[in-house]
């Protein structure tokens, strides 16, 4: 695992010990950042099932200002902290050991919005639609922002969830990606 591009290009990252997490492959990261733009001039990101923190760190390396990493696995939290330190990004991150719904409720209380939200829940306990509904209902993604979901290919996400519309999807064997943006933003295209 490594950072593909940006200020930390080539930096090797630690993996979460054991088999409780499934790292996002370089090919999938390349697809994600081709979809949303290779580089950013600022912005904030929520990496909700962060695992090793690789996707959120990739976003920081490519120019995001700030990332909140959330995972409910203590080994993942320790790995995220180590990887953030390896990249020298401590001042650009918040790291929380929490489940996804509690984390979203905390974000809602803080009145935060994100330009980019990554959702990569465990495939066996998939609740993506409910999470995206909560994100849409509480307007957690900025008007020009997006949500990227990594999920089991057998999970059929609807074309629209609240004010969000699925604009891209791709399959990679045992994993799939889906991208949602605000419906109004799609109409402007």
Protein Blocks (a to p, Z undefined) as FASTA:
>chain_A
ZZfbdjkgoiacdddehjkbccddfklmmmmmmmnopbdeedddddfbnonommmmmmmm
nopabdcdddfbfklmmmmmmmmmmnopmmmcccddddfklmmmmmmmnopacfbdcddd
dfklgckkmmmmmmmmnopacfklccdddddfklccdfbecjbccfbdcdehjaccdddd
dfklmmmZZ
